[in-house]
Amino acid sequence: MREYAVVLLTAGLVTYLATPVVRLAAVRLRMMAAPRERDVHVIPTPRGGGVAMYLGVAAAVLVATRLPALQRTFDDSQTAAVLAAGGLICALGVLDDKWGLDALTKLTGQIAAAGVMVLLGVQLAFVFLPVADIGTLSLGPDIGVPLTLLLTVLTVNALNFIDGLDGLAAGVSAIAALAFFAYSYHLGVEGYDDIASAPALITAVLAGACLGFLPHNFSPARIFMGDSGSMLVGLMLSAAAVSATGQADPQTFDSAATLLPLALPLLVPIAVLSIPFIDLVMAVIRRSLRGRSPFSPDKMHLHHRLLAIGHSHRRAVLVMYFWAALLSFGAVMLSITGGKVELLVGIAVLLVLGVVVVLSPRARRAAREARAAELEAQRQRSRADHPTARALRAPAPSVPGRPADPAGKPSPQGVR
């Protein structure tokens, strides 16, 4: 654990120190994100923060090669595969941050980077399906390779889709990486895999890079991670999901008599990446129903909806953090405890609390509007009940010999 803490802190420190340098270079290269109609920021902001994150990742991996226990993670090629594919996809993101590549070119580059990762050793080898007595499925290259490519491309674009508010993608990615690390480390502690494993190292390094970048990216952001950062994060999370899903056979679990532990190797990655994937699926369905390309931008993402409800910029980001942490660490805690009743009750309470927090601005706005209407009605009743108002409404008595004007007021004497 101390060695994992060292590489996490190394990634965070190098990323934090490298980000101002990358920001200065981005400004000089005019790698700026100009405000658009669907954007939240109002001034041009430098992009390319993913370069600083990749430098932090590379430095932490280099340190890991010198640590006694973590040296064992390099017995296979998974970590090197992620580092090589990450450099390729980060370079693709830099090109997009600078010149704005079209969707087809980016998709081709994403598939190429994922292909490099697969060729160098990261591949979904088997998956356990706890339904209909299917059990563990061994996936050959003809199925494992396409599934790995598909998962990687989906995760890369899911992270790209949620990168719409200052600090959102970096924070959600850090939460997801820490949850993956906790799950992978727990498997090692329980003896289902080596404690010094590739998925644990990848996620620890990624969490450090995201946390080191977050102070520069939280609202108001001084630099955006851009596609160079969001695609790098997506690729590393997908690599961790593939490695963590296939590193232990669920049928060897001590609690294999219940359905929940058997399903956890499949459910944990889904839960950890649930927020980006929900946003991705909703965006694809929404745009397809309108006859638009799934890659065409709009202002209907989850974070845009939170802003429309009435949340502030920072509050919307914190709400997304809450949901990402609840789903991610809730699933991991279920895998560790085996689904105790106390934990399930706690998760249910937090779910209700999360719904209340999400809807609170709308409820407050409705309450303010109702209160304002009530106050206005009280003012109207007060005016109507005031003696002066009653006197104005009552007709004045007529004086004999004095004609009354149309309003009921007697005419002044001498006026004919």
Contacts in CASP RR format, 6 or more apart in sequence:
PFRMAT RR
TARGET T0000
AUTHOR 0000-0000-0000
METHOD contacts of the structure
MODEL  1
MREYAVVLLTAGLVTYLATPVVRLAAVRLRMMAAPRERDVHVIPTPRGGG
VAMYLGVAAAVLVATRLPALQRTFDDSQTAAVLAAGGLICALGVLDDKWG
LDALTKLTGQIAAAGVMVLLGVQLAFVFLPVADIGTLSLGPDIGVPLTLL
LTVLTVNALNFIDGLDGLAAGVSAIAALAFFAYSYHLGVEGYDDIASAPA
LITAVLAGACLGFLPHNFSPARIFMGDSGSMLVGLMLSAAAVSATGQADP
QTFDSAATLLPLALPLLVPIAVLSIPFIDLVMAVIRRSLRGRSPFSPDKM
HLHHRLLAIGHSHRRAVLVMYFWAALLSFGAVMLSITGGKVELLVGIAVL
LVLGVVVVLSPRARRAAREARAAELEAQRQRSRADHPTARALRAPAPSVP
GRPADPAGKPSPQGVR
1 185 0 8 1.000
3 64 0 8 1.000
3 67 0 8 1.000
3 68 0 8 1.000
3 69 0 8 1.000
3 70 0 8 1.000
3 196 0 8 1.000
4 70 0 8 1.000
4 181 0 8 1.000
4 185 0 8 1.000
4 200 0 8 1.000
4 201 0 8 1.000
4 204 0 8 1.000
6 63 0 8 1.000
6 67 0 8 1.000
7 60 0 8 1.000
7 61 0 8 1.000
7 63 0 8 1.000
7 64 0 8 1.000
7 67 0 8 1.000
7 70 0 8 1.000
7 201 0 8 1.000
7 204 0 8 1.000
7 205 0 8 1.000
8 60 0 8 1.000
8 204 0 8 1.000
8 205 0 8 1.000
8 207 0 8 1.000
8 208 0 8 1.000
8 211 0 8 1.000
9 208 0 8 1.000
10 56 0 8 1.000
10 59 0 8 1.000
10 60 0 8 1.000
10 63 0 8 1.000
11 56 0 8 1.000
11 57 0 8 1.000
11 59 0 8 1.000
11 60 0 8 1.000
11 204 0 8 1.000
11 205 0 8 1.000
11 206 0 8 1.000
11 207 0 8 1.000
11 208 0 8 1.000
11 209 0 8 1.000
11 212 0 8 1.000
12 56 0 8 1.000
12 60 0 8 1.000
12 208 0 8 1.000
12 209 0 8 1.000
12 211 0 8 1.000
12 212 0 8 1.000
12 213 0 8 1.000
13 212 0 8 1.000
14 55 0 8 1.000
14 56 0 8 1.000
14 59 0 8 1.000
14 60 0 8 1.000
15 52 0 8 1.000
15 53 0 8 1.000
15 55 0 8 1.000
15 56 0 8 1.000
15 208 0 8 1.000
15 209 0 8 1.000
15 212 0 8 1.000
15 213 0 8 1.000
16 212 0 8 1.000
16 213 0 8 1.000
16 215 0 8 1.000
16 216 0 8 1.000
18 51 0 8 1.000
18 52 0 8 1.000
18 55 0 8 1.000
18 56 0 8 1.000
19 49 0 8 1.000
19 52 0 8 1.000
19 212 0 8 1.000
19 213 0 8 1.000
19 216 0 8 1.000
19 223 0 8 1.000
20 216 0 8 1.000
21 52 0 8 1.000
22 48 0 8 1.000
22 49 0 8 1.000
22 50 0 8 1.000
22 51 0 8 1.000
22 52 0 8 1.000
22 223 0 8 1.000
23 46 0 8 1.000
23 49 0 8 1.000
23 216 0 8 1.000
23 222 0 8 1.000
23 223 0 8 1.000
25 31 0 8 1.000
26 32 0 8 1.000
26 46 0 8 1.000
26 47 0 8 1.000
26 48 0 8 1.000
26 49 0 8 1.000
26 97 0 8 1.000
26 223 0 8 1.000
27 46 0 8 1.000
29 98 0 8 1.000
31 46 0 8 1.000
31 47 0 8 1.000
31 48 0 8 1.000
31 94 0 8 1.000
31 97 0 8 1.000
31 98 0 8 1.000
32 44 0 8 1.000
32 45 0 8 1.000
32 46 0 8 1.000
32 47 0 8 1.000
33 39 0 8 1.000
33 41 0 8 1.000
33 44 0 8 1.000
33 45 0 8 1.000
33 46 0 8 1.000
33 47 0 8 1.000
33 224 0 8 1.000
33 226 0 8 1.000
34 44 0 8 1.000
35 41 0 8 1.000
35 42 0 8 1.000
35 43 0 8 1.000
35 44 0 8 1.000
37 299 0 8 1.000
38 297 0 8 1.000
38 298 0 8 1.000
38 299 0 8 1.000
38 304 0 8 1.000
39 164 0 8 1.000
40 164 0 8 1.000
40 165 0 8 1.000
40 166 0 8 1.000
40 307 0 8 1.000
40 313 0 8 1.000
41 166 0 8 1.000
41 221 0 8 1.000
45 221 0 8 1.000
45 222 0 8 1.000
45 223 0 8 1.000
45 224 0 8 1.000
46 222 0 8 1.000
46 223 0 8 1.000
46 224 0 8 1.000
47 97 0 8 1.000
47 223 0 8 1.000
47 224 0 8 1.000
47 225 0 8 1.000
47 226 0 8 1.000
47 227 0 8 1.000
47 228 0 8 1.000
48 93 0 8 1.000
48 94 0 8 1.000
48 97 0 8 1.000
48 223 0 8 1.000
48 224 0 8 1.000
48 225 0 8 1.000
48 226 0 8 1.000
48 228 0 8 1.000
48 229 0 8 1.000
49 213 0 8 1.000
49 223 0 8 1.000
49 224 0 8 1.000
49 225 0 8 1.000
49 226 0 8 1.000
49 228 0 8 1.000
49 229 0 8 1.000
50 90 0 8 1.000
50 213 0 8 1.000
50 225 0 8 1.000
50 226 0 8 1.000
50 228 0 8 1.000
50 229 0 8 1.000
50 232 0 8 1.000
51 90 0 8 1.000
51 94 0 8 1.000
51 228 0 8 1.000
52 213 0 8 1.000
53 209 0 8 1.000
53 210 0 8 1.000
53 213 0 8 1.000
53 225 0 8 1.000
53 229 0 8 1.000
53 232 0 8 1.000
53 233 0 8 1.000
54 86 0 8 1.000
54 87 0 8 1.000
54 90 0 8 1.000
54 209 0 8 1.000
54 228 0 8 1.000
54 229 0 8 1.000
54 232 0 8 1.000
56 205 0 8 1.000
56 209 0 8 1.000
57 83 0 8 1.000
57 86 0 8 1.000
57 205 0 8 1.000
57 206 0 8 1.000
57 209 0 8 1.000
57 232 0 8 1.000
57 236 0 8 1.000
58 83 0 8 1.000
60 204 0 8 1.000
60 205 0 8 1.000
60 208 0 8 1.000
60 209 0 8 1.000
61 79 0 8 1.000
61 83 0 8 1.000
61 201 0 8 1.000
61 205 0 8 1.000
64 70 0 8 1.000
64 71 0 8 1.000
64 73 0 8 1.000
64 74 0 8 1.000
64 79 0 8 1.000
64 201 0 8 1.000
64 205 0 8 1.000
65 71 0 8 1.000
65 74 0 8 1.000
69 195 0 8 1.000
69 196 0 8 1.000
70 196 0 8 1.000
70 201 0 8 1.000
71 196 0 8 1.000
72 194 0 8 1.000
72 196 0 8 1.000
73 79 0 8 1.000
73 196 0 8 1.000
73 197 0 8 1.000
73 198 0 8 1.000
73 200 0 8 1.000
73 201 0 8 1.000
74 80 0 8 1.000
76 121 0 8 1.000
76 198 0 8 1.000
77 120 0 8 1.000
77 121 0 8 1.000
78 120 0 8 1.000
78 121 0 8 1.000
78 122 0 8 1.000
78 198 0 8 1.000
78 199 0 8 1.000
78 202 0 8 1.000
78 239 0 8 1.000
78 243 0 8 1.000
79 198 0 8 1.000
79 201 0 8 1.000
79 202 0 8 1.000
80 120 0 8 1.000
81 116 0 8 1.000
81 117 0 8 1.000
81 119 0 8 1.000
81 120 0 8 1.000
81 121 0 8 1.000
81 122 0 8 1.000
81 239 0 8 1.000
82 117 0 8 1.000
82 122 0 8 1.000
82 198 0 8 1.000
82 202 0 8 1.000
82 235 0 8 1.000
82 236 0 8 1.000
82 239 0 8 1.000
84 116 0 8 1.000
84 117 0 8 1.000
84 120 0 8 1.000
85 113 0 8 1.000
85 114 0 8 1.000
85 115 0 8 1.000
85 116 0 8 1.000
85 117 0 8 1.000
85 120 0 8 1.000
85 122 0 8 1.000
85 235 0 8 1.000
85 239 0 8 1.000
86 113 0 8 1.000
86 117 0 8 1.000
86 232 0 8 1.000
86 235 0 8 1.000
86 236 0 8 1.000
87 113 0 8 1.000
87 232 0 8 1.000
88 112 0 8 1.000
88 113 0 8 1.000
88 116 0 8 1.000
89 109 0 8 1.000
89 110 0 8 1.000
89 113 0 8 1.000
89 156 0 8 1.000
89 231 0 8 1.000
89 232 0 8 1.000
89 235 0 8 1.000
90 228 0 8 1.000
90 229 0 8 1.000
90 231 0 8 1.000
90 232 0 8 1.000
91 228 0 8 1.000
92 101 0 8 1.000
92 106 0 8 1.000
92 109 0 8 1.000
92 110 0 8 1.000
92 113 0 8 1.000
92 227 0 8 1.000
92 228 0 8 1.000
92 231 0 8 1.000
93 101 0 8 1.000
93 106 0 8 1.000
93 226 0 8 1.000
93 227 0 8 1.000
93 228 0 8 1.000
93 229 0 8 1.000
93 231 0 8 1.000
94 228 0 8 1.000
95 101 0 8 1.000
96 106 0 8 1.000
96 227 0 8 1.000
96 228 0 8 1.000
97 226 0 8 1.000
97 227 0 8 1.000
97 228 0 8 1.000
103 293 0 8 1.000
103 295 0 8 1.000
106 227 0 8 1.000
107 153 0 8 1.000
110 152 0 8 1.000
110 153 0 8 1.000
110 156 0 8 1.000
110 157 0 8 1.000
110 231 0 8 1.000
111 149 0 8 1.000
111 153 0 8 1.000
113 152 0 8 1.000
113 231 0 8 1.000
113 235 0 8 1.000
114 148 0 8 1.000
114 149 0 8 1.000
114 152 0 8 1.000
114 153 0 8 1.000
114 156 0 8 1.000
114 235 0 8 1.000
114 238 0 8 1.000
115 149 0 8 1.000
117 148 0 8 1.000
117 152 0 8 1.000
117 235 0 8 1.000
117 239 0 8 1.000
118 145 0 8 1.000
118 148 0 8 1.000
118 149 0 8 1.000
122 148 0 8 1.000
122 239 0 8 1.000
122 242 0 8 1.000
122 243 0 8 1.000
123 141 0 8 1.000
123 144 0 8 1.000
123 145 0 8 1.000
123 148 0 8 1.000
123 242 0 8 1.000
124 139 0 8 1.000
124 144 0 8 1.000
124 147 0 8 1.000
124 148 0 8 1.000
124 151 0 8 1.000
124 242 0 8 1.000
124 245 0 8 1.000
124 246 0 8 1.000
125 138 0 8 1.000
125 139 0 8 1.000
125 140 0 8 1.000
125 144 0 8 1.000
125 246 0 8 1.000
126 136 0 8 1.000
126 137 0 8 1.000
126 138 0 8 1.000
126 139 0 8 1.000
126 246 0 8 1.000
126 249 0 8 1.000
127 136 0 8 1.000
127 137 0 8 1.000
127 139 0 8 1.000
127 245 0 8 1.000
127 246 0 8 1.000
127 265 0 8 1.000
127 266 0 8 1.000
128 135 0 8 1.000
128 136 0 8 1.000
128 137 0 8 1.000
128 249 0 8 1.000
128 250 0 8 1.000
128 251 0 8 1.000
128 262 0 8 1.000
128 263 0 8 1.000
128 265 0 8 1.000
128 266 0 8 1.000
129 135 0 8 1.000
129 137 0 8 1.000
129 266 0 8 1.000
130 250 0 8 1.000
130 259 0 8 1.000
130 262 0 8 1.000
130 263 0 8 1.000
130 266 0 8 1.000
135 251 0 8 1.000
136 249 0 8 1.000
136 250 0 8 1.000
136 251 0 8 1.000
139 147 0 8 1.000
148 238 0 8 1.000
148 242 0 8 1.000
151 238 0 8 1.000
151 241 0 8 1.000
151 242 0 8 1.000
152 234 0 8 1.000
152 235 0 8 1.000
152 238 0 8 1.000
152 239 0 8 1.000
152 242 0 8 1.000
154 238 0 8 1.000
154 277 0 8 1.000
154 280 0 8 1.000
155 234 0 8 1.000
155 235 0 8 1.000
155 237 0 8 1.000
155 238 0 8 1.000
155 241 0 8 1.000
155 273 0 8 1.000
155 276 0 8 1.000
155 277 0 8 1.000
156 230 0 8 1.000
156 231 0 8 1.000
156 234 0 8 1.000
156 235 0 8 1.000
156 238 0 8 1.000
157 280 0 8 1.000
158 234 0 8 1.000
158 273 0 8 1.000
158 276 0 8 1.000
158 277 0 8 1.000
158 279 0 8 1.000
158 280 0 8 1.000
159 169 0 8 1.000
159 173 0 8 1.000
159 230 0 8 1.000
159 231 0 8 1.000
159 233 0 8 1.000
159 234 0 8 1.000
159 237 0 8 1.000
159 276 0 8 1.000
160 227 0 8 1.000
160 230 0 8 1.000
160 231 0 8 1.000
161 276 0 8 1.000
161 279 0 8 1.000
161 280 0 8 1.000
161 283 0 8 1.000
161 301 0 8 1.000
162 168 0 8 1.000
162 169 0 8 1.000
162 172 0 8 1.000
162 275 0 8 1.000
162 276 0 8 1.000
162 279 0 8 1.000
162 301 0 8 1.000
162 302 0 8 1.000
162 303 0 8 1.000
162 320 0 8 1.000
163 169 0 8 1.000
163 224 0 8 1.000
163 225 0 8 1.000
163 226 0 8 1.000
163 230 0 8 1.000
164 301 0 8 1.000
164 303 0 8 1.000
165 219 0 8 1.000
165 303 0 8 1.000
165 313 0 8 1.000
165 316 0 8 1.000
165 317 0 8 1.000
165 320 0 8 1.000
166 217 0 8 1.000
166 218 0 8 1.000
166 219 0 8 1.000
166 220 0 8 1.000
166 221 0 8 1.000
166 313 0 8 1.000
166 317 0 8 1.000
167 214 0 8 1.000
167 217 0 8 1.000
167 218 0 8 1.000
167 219 0 8 1.000
167 221 0 8 1.000
167 317 0 8 1.000
168 303 0 8 1.000
168 317 0 8 1.000
168 320 0 8 1.000
169 225 0 8 1.000
169 229 0 8 1.000
169 230 0 8 1.000
169 233 0 8 1.000
170 210 0 8 1.000
170 213 0 8 1.000
170 214 0 8 1.000
170 217 0 8 1.000
170 218 0 8 1.000
170 225 0 8 1.000
170 233 0 8 1.000
171 210 0 8 1.000
171 214 0 8 1.000
171 321 0 8 1.000
171 324 0 8 1.000
172 275 0 8 1.000
172 276 0 8 1.000
172 320 0 8 1.000
172 321 0 8 1.000
172 324 0 8 1.000
173 206 0 8 1.000
173 210 0 8 1.000
173 233 0 8 1.000
173 234 0 8 1.000
173 237 0 8 1.000
174 206 0 8 1.000
174 207 0 8 1.000
174 208 0 8 1.000
174 210 0 8 1.000
174 211 0 8 1.000
174 214 0 8 1.000
175 321 0 8 1.000
175 324 0 8 1.000
175 325 0 8 1.000
175 328 0 8 1.000
175 329 0 8 1.000
176 237 0 8 1.000
176 272 0 8 1.000
176 273 0 8 1.000
176 324 0 8 1.000
176 328 0 8 1.000
177 203 0 8 1.000
177 204 0 8 1.000
177 206 0 8 1.000
177 207 0 8 1.000
177 208 0 8 1.000
177 210 0 8 1.000
177 236 0 8 1.000
177 237 0 8 1.000
177 240 0 8 1.000
178 203 0 8 1.000
178 207 0 8 1.000
178 328 0 8 1.000
179 268 0 8 1.000
179 272 0 8 1.000
179 325 0 8 1.000
179 328 0 8 1.000
179 329 0 8 1.000
179 331 0 8 1.000
179 332 0 8 1.000
180 199 0 8 1.000
180 203 0 8 1.000
180 237 0 8 1.000
180 240 0 8 1.000
180 241 0 8 1.000
180 244 0 8 1.000
180 268 0 8 1.000
180 269 0 8 1.000
180 272 0 8 1.000
181 200 0 8 1.000
181 203 0 8 1.000
181 204 0 8 1.000
181 207 0 8 1.000
182 329 0 8 1.000
182 332 0 8 1.000
182 336 0 8 1.000
183 244 0 8 1.000
183 268 0 8 1.000
183 272 0 8 1.000
183 332 0 8 1.000
183 335 0 8 1.000
184 193 0 8 1.000
184 197 0 8 1.000
184 199 0 8 1.000
184 200 0 8 1.000
184 203 0 8 1.000
184 240 0 8 1.000
184 243 0 8 1.000
184 244 0 8 1.000
184 247 0 8 1.000
185 195 0 8 1.000
185 200 0 8 1.000
186 332 0 8 1.000
186 335 0 8 1.000
186 336 0 8 1.000
187 193 0 8 1.000
187 197 0 8 1.000
187 244 0 8 1.000
187 247 0 8 1.000
187 248 0 8 1.000
188 194 0 8 1.000
188 195 0 8 1.000
188 197 0 8 1.000
188 200 0 8 1.000
189 195 0 8 1.000
192 247 0 8 1.000
192 248 0 8 1.000
192 249 0 8 1.000
192 252 0 8 1.000
192 253 0 8 1.000
193 247 0 8 1.000
193 248 0 8 1.000
197 243 0 8 1.000
197 247 0 8 1.000
198 243 0 8 1.000
199 239 0 8 1.000
199 240 0 8 1.000
199 243 0 8 1.000
199 244 0 8 1.000
199 247 0 8 1.000
202 236 0 8 1.000
202 239 0 8 1.000
202 240 0 8 1.000
202 243 0 8 1.000
203 236 0 8 1.000
203 237 0 8 1.000
203 240 0 8 1.000
205 236 0 8 1.000
206 233 0 8 1.000
206 236 0 8 1.000
206 237 0 8 1.000
206 240 0 8 1.000
210 233 0 8 1.000
213 225 0 8 1.000
216 222 0 8 1.000
216 223 0 8 1.000
217 223 0 8 1.000
217 224 0 8 1.000
217 225 0 8 1.000
218 314 0 8 1.000
218 317 0 8 1.000
219 313 0 8 1.000
219 314 0 8 1.000
219 317 0 8 1.000
225 233 0 8 1.000
237 272 0 8 1.000
237 273 0 8 1.000
241 269 0 8 1.000
241 272 0 8 1.000
241 273 0 8 1.000
244 265 0 8 1.000
244 268 0 8 1.000
244 269 0 8 1.000
245 265 0 8 1.000
245 266 0 8 1.000
245 269 0 8 1.000
246 265 0 8 1.000
248 265 0 8 1.000
250 256 0 8 1.000
250 261 0 8 1.000
250 262 0 8 1.000
250 263 0 8 1.000
250 264 0 8 1.000
250 265 0 8 1.000
251 262 0 8 1.000
253 261 0 8 1.000
253 262 0 8 1.000
255 261 0 8 1.000
255 338 0 8 1.000
256 262 0 8 1.000
258 338 0 8 1.000
260 334 0 8 1.000
260 338 0 8 1.000
260 339 0 8 1.000
261 335 0 8 1.000
261 338 0 8 1.000
264 331 0 8 1.000
264 334 0 8 1.000
264 335 0 8 1.000
267 331 0 8 1.000
268 331 0 8 1.000
268 332 0 8 1.000
268 335 0 8 1.000
270 277 0 8 1.000
271 327 0 8 1.000
271 328 0 8 1.000
271 330 0 8 1.000
271 331 0 8 1.000
272 327 0 8 1.000
272 328 0 8 1.000
272 331 0 8 1.000
272 332 0 8 1.000
274 324 0 8 1.000
274 327 0 8 1.000
274 328 0 8 1.000
275 302 0 8 1.000
275 320 0 8 1.000
275 323 0 8 1.000
275 324 0 8 1.000
275 327 0 8 1.000
278 302 0 8 1.000
279 301 0 8 1.000
279 302 0 8 1.000
282 300 0 8 1.000
282 302 0 8 1.000
283 294 0 8 1.000
283 298 0 8 1.000
283 300 0 8 1.000
283 301 0 8 1.000
284 294 0 8 1.000
286 298 0 8 1.000
286 300 0 8 1.000
287 293 0 8 1.000
287 294 0 8 1.000
287 296 0 8 1.000
287 298 0 8 1.000
288 294 0 8 1.000
302 320 0 8 1.000
303 316 0 8 1.000
303 317 0 8 1.000
303 320 0 8 1.000
306 315 0 8 1.000
306 316 0 8 1.000
306 319 0 8 1.000
306 320 0 8 1.000
306 358 0 8 1.000
307 313 0 8 1.000
307 316 0 8 1.000
309 358 0 8 1.000
309 359 0 8 1.000
309 361 0 8 1.000
309 362 0 8 1.000
310 361 0 8 1.000
310 362 0 8 1.000
310 365 0 8 1.000
311 319 0 8 1.000
311 361 0 8 1.000
319 354 0 8 1.000
319 357 0 8 1.000
319 358 0 8 1.000
322 354 0 8 1.000
322 357 0 8 1.000
323 354 0 8 1.000
326 347 0 8 1.000
326 350 0 8 1.000
326 351 0 8 1.000
326 354 0 8 1.000
330 343 0 8 1.000
330 347 0 8 1.000
333 343 0 8 1.000
334 343 0 8 1.000
337 343 0 8 1.000
383 389 0 8 1.000
395 408 0 8 1.000
396 404 0 8 1.000
396 408 0 8 1.000
396 409 0 8 1.000
396 410 0 8 1.000
398 404 0 8 1.000
398 408 0 8 1.000
398 410 0 8 1.000
399 410 0 8 1.000
402 410 0 8 1.000
402 411 0 8 1.000
402 413 0 8 1.000
403 410 0 8 1.000
403 411 0 8 1.000
404 410 0 8 1.000
404 411 0 8 1.000
405 411 0 8 1.000
END
